[in-house]
């Protein structure tokens, strides 16, 4: 009887099949060494497998197989998120930049380049950043899909923030092809004292792999709001790597509605004293829906604060996963680390799987984590119904209240209101 291949052999076989389809990495000038190093990391690690520790809650096959599974283009895919917000719009269609649909990228306080346009030049400011934070984020947990991205990304935006731009920068991802397989890599450098808001939304691809590397200098502020829209069969792996300087601020929020398989990874390193990092997410899923938030925050400086706030609403057999870790290094005194992950299960078929972790090597810290899963509060539901609120409307109100803590992490009130409106619309469309 033939023996079952060992885990490493299975991973290597999958990696070879994937690379055979991808072919050679894109031609690159200043990023060539980073791409080559990333490809070597990928080959050494192998693509993720369900038997890997940080993939054991979901099956990554859809994200690793040689070719993307075709996915019907959802005719009502929501690319209108944030339309009421005054913003600089940069549009990608099936991973290809659409200049006609985009705004002029010229804006005071910021320089924006496309990776595909400048990749073959010999010198660029992003040379010292492209792949750097991704490589650092490979320890202690390998992230092979991020390495694949650095090696093979065909396009993306390189944003150098030198001041305080008057408008947010909005990346809009549209999809037209059923077999689109997109790899995008973005780099953001925020200079000392500068501030910017980056928004992302849209279905993007049948299969999407993105990396966003953000370097935040002393006293700088970076805000990130993302809406992963209504494409039912979308499979996506996103990676956000951030490094914070002294007295800097990082805040990221992601709303996910629908999709077949979504894995959002966030790796943050606080390297300057008095830095603040908040990462939050809200997801609402129905039926054949698997959603995984995996977060790793490292405190490596004095008097820093981090918050992880994740809420998931699941129904009709949907699956939600949260894996969050706070690492406090030796000497990172006065650390304030907070982590909460909660799920609201609207039926008995859905499930929430959580793995919260704390690893602390300093003695003067305040760190906490918690994870809960439950159904709608029957007493609150009875209270609302006894006052004439229909059951479905009462359930929606309680669901919105449940998600409010995560949404409140968005500083901009207009953006927060837009996100809540989209959650409410999802609930209305999915009345039982």
N, C-alpha and C positions, 0 to 999 in steps of 0.2 A: 504494500500500500504506500502510495506517495506521501511523503511527509509534508506537513504544512510549512510554507516558508516562514522564517523567523521575522520578527517585526522590522528589523533594520533592512532586510532584503525586500520586504514588501514596500517600505518607504522609498528605497532606492529605485525599485522598478517603477513606482508611480512617478518619481521625480524624472527619471529618464524619459518616460512617455510624455510627460508634460513639456520638457525642454525640447524634445524632438518636434513638437508642434510649434513651439515658440521660435525655434531656430536661433540665429545669432542675436545677441542684444543689439539695440539700436546703436547706430554710429554715434560716437560721443567723443568730444574733445576734453574739456576740463573735468567731466564726470567719469571718464573712462576707468580710472583706477578704483573709484568707488563702486562702479558697476561690476568690475571684475572681482573685487573683494566680496561683494554681495552674492555673486554667482557661486563663488567658492564656499561661502557660508551655507548656501542653499544645498549644494551637493553634499556637503559634510553632514548637515542636519537631516536631510530628506524631508519631503513634504509631511505635514501632520497626519496622524493616524488616530483612530478612535481609542487606541490603547495608550496613547500619550496622556500623561497626567492631566494636563490642562485642556484636553480635548475629550475626556472620557464621558462628558455629559451629552455630547452631540456627535453626529457622524459627519466628518468634514469632506466626505466624498465629492459632493457637488462643487466644492471649492478647489479640489485637487485633481479631479480627473482630467485627462489630456485635453478634451474639448468641452466647452460649455454645453449643457443641455439646452436645446431650444426652449424658449419661453414665449408664450403668446404676448404680443404687445397689448397691454391693457389700454383700451381706447379712452378710458377716463383717468389716465395717470395724471396725478396732481403736480403740475409744474407751476401752478399759480401761487404757491406759498410765498409769502412776503411781498406780494404784488403791491400792497398798499404802503410799503416801506420805500422811501427814497433811497436808492442804492445804485452802485455801479455794477452792471450786469455783465458777466462773462459766461457765454453759453457753449457747452460741449454737446454734440449730438453723436451718440454711439462712440464717445471718446475722442471725437474729432472737433477741434475748435471751430465754431461758426462765427466768423467775423461779422457777417451781415446782421446776425441776431444779437450781437454783443454791442456794448457801449464802447466809446473811446476810452482806452485804459489810462489816459493821461489825467492825473489828479494831483493836486498839491499835497506834499507830505508823504508820497508813496511812489515807488517805482515798481512796475509790474512787467515781467517778461514771461513769454511762453517757453517752456522747457524745449519743445520741438524746434523753436526758432533759434535758440542760442546754444543748443547742445553741442554743436560742432565747433564752436569758437574755442580759442585756447585759454581765455581768461574770463572769469565771471565771478561776481561777489558770492554766489552760492556754492562755489567750489569747496569752501571750508565747512559747509553745512550738509550738502546733499549726501545722504546715507550715513552721516556722522551720528545723529541721534538714534537712527534706526539701529546702527551697529551697537551702540551703547545699550540699547534696550533689549538686546539679545541675551543679556546676562541678568539674572540667573536662569531665566526662562527662554528657551529658543522660540523664535517667531519666524519660521521659515517662509510663510506667505508674505511677510514684510520684506524679507531678503529677496524673494522672487520679484517683488515690486521694484525695489531699488535697481536690480539688475536689468529689468526688461520694460520699465515704464516708457511708453511712447510719447507721452505729453503730460502737461500739468502747468501750474503757474508758480512763478518765483516772485515773491512779494517782499520788497524791502521797505519797511515803514520807518521814515525819518522824522515824522511829525504826528499830527493828529488829523487825518483825512476827514473831510466834511461829510462823507457818506460811507456807509458800510460797503464792503466788497462782497458781491454775491456770485457764487459759482452755481450755475444752473445746469443740471444734467438731464438731457432728453434722450429718448430712445425711439428708434424707428425700425430696427432689425430684430428679428426673433433670435438670431444666433450671435448677437453682439457680446464680445468678450473683452472687457476694457480694463486697462491697467494705467492709472494716473498717479503721478507723484507731485505733491505740492511742498514748497519750502517757504516758510515765513520767518523773516528776521525783523524783530522789533527793537529799534535802537533805544538807548537810555532816554527815559522820559516820554517816549512816544506811546500812542494808543491807537488801536484799530479793532474793528469788528468784522469778522469773516462769517458769511452765511453760506450754507450749502443746501440744495434741495433738488429733487427730481429722481426718476427711476434709474437713469444712467445706462443700464445694460442688463442683458440676461444674466451675466455674471460680472461682478465688479470687484476689483481689488484696488484700494486706494491707500496711499501713505501721505500723512500730513506731518511734516517736521516743523516745530515752532521753537525758535530761540528768542527768549524774552530777556532783554538786558535790564540793568538796574533801574528801578523806578518805572518800568514800562508796564503797559496793561494790554492784555489780549483777550478779546471776547469771541466766542465761537458758538453759533447756533445752527443746528442742522436738522432738517426734516427729511427723513427717508420715507418716501411717499407710498402710494397705494398699489404699486405693481405687485400683483398677487404671486407671481412665480419668480420674482427676483431672488438671486443668491448673491450675497455680498460679504466681503471681508474688508473691514476698514481698520486702519491703524493710525493712531495719533500719538506722536512722541513730542514731549515738551521739556524744555530746560529753563529753569527760572533763576534769575539773578536777584540781587539784594532788593528788598522792598518792591518786588514786582508782583503782578497779579495775572493769573490765568483762570478763565472761567469758560467751561464748555458745557453745552446742553444738547442732547439729541432726542428727537421724537421719532419713533419708528411705528409706522402703521402698515400692517400686512407685510407681505414678502414670505417666501418659502423658507429661506435660511439666511440669517444675518448674524455675523460675528463682529462686534465692535470692540476693538482693543484700545486701551489708553494707558500709556506709560509716561509717568511724570517724575522728574527729578528736581527737587528743590535744593539748589546749590548755594543760594545767597540768603543771608540772614533776613528775617522778617518778611519772607515771601508768603504768598497766599495762592492756593490752588484748589478750585472747586470743579468737580466733574459730576454731571447729573444726567439722568436719562429717564424718559417715560416711554413705555411701549404698550400698544394695544394690538392684540393679535387674536385671530379667529381660525379655528380648524387646523389645516396643514401649515402650521406656523411654528418655526423654531427660532428663538432669539437669545443670543448670548452676549452679555456684557462682561468683559474681562479687564480688570483695572489693576495696575501696579504702581503705587506711589512710594517714592523713596525720599525720606527726610534726611538731608545731609548738611544741615545748617541750623543755626540757633533761632528759636522763637518763630517757627513757621507754622502755618495753619493749612490743613487740608480737609476737604469735605467730599464724601462720596454719597450721593443720594440717588437711589434707583427705585423706580416704581413700575410694576408690570401688571397689566390687566389682561387676563387670559380667559378664553371661552372655547367651547366645542372642540376640546382635545388639544389646544395649543400648548406649547412648551416654552417656558422661560428659564434662563440660566443666569446666575450672577456669580462671578469669581472675582473677589476684590481683596487686595492685600495692601497693608501699610507697613513699610519697613522703616524703622527709625535706627539710624546708624549711631555708633558710639560718638558721643560728643554733641549730638543734635538735641541739646537740652531745650526745655520750654516748648517742646513740640505739642501742638494741639491737633490731634487726628480724629476725625469723626467719619463713621461709615454706617450707612443704613440701606438695607435692601428689603423690599416688601413686595408681595404679590397679592392681587385680588383675583380669586378664582371664581368665575361666574357660573361654573358648573362642576360636576364631580369628575369630569374626564380630563381636565387640564392639569398640568403639573408645573411646579416651580422647584428648581434645584439650585442650591446656594452653597458657596464655599467661601465664607469670610475668614480672613487671616490677619493676625497681628504678629510682627516680629520686631522686638524692641531691645536695643542695646544701650539705652540711656535711662537714667533713673529719675529724671525730673520731667515727666511727660504727663499729658492727659489724653489718652487714646481710648476709643470705644468702638465697638461694632455690634450690630444686631441684624437679625434677619427673621422675618415672619411671613406667614402665608395663611390666608383665610378667605372666608366668604363675605358677602355683604352683611353688614351689621343689621340683624333682624329687628332690633329695637328701634334703630334709627329709621329703618324702612317702614315699620309700623307707625311711627310718629308722623312721618310725611304722608302716608296713605290715610291716616285718620283725619288729616286736615285737607283732604280732597285732592291730593296729588296722585295722579295715575301711577300704577306700579312701575311701568317702564320709565316714565319721567323721573320718578323717585330714585330708581336704580341709577339712572344717568347722573343725577345730581350727586349722589353719594360717590359715584365713580370719579367724577370731576374733583370732588373734595379730596379723595384719596390721592389723586395725582398732583394736587396743588403744591405740596412741599417740593417736589422735583422741579416743577415749572417755575416756582418762585426763585430758583437759582438764576434765572435770566434777569439781568439788571434792567435792561431796556423794557419799559412797560408796554410799548407798542408791539415789540416782538413777542413778549409773553402773552399778550392778548391774542395775537395771531395764532400762536401755538394752541392755546385753549380752544379757540374757534375750530381748529382742525380736529382736535380730539372730540369736541362736541359733534361735529359733522360725522365723524366715524361712528360714534355711538348711535346717532340717528339712522345711519345706513344699516347698522347691524342690530336693529331691534329684533328681539327674539319672537 
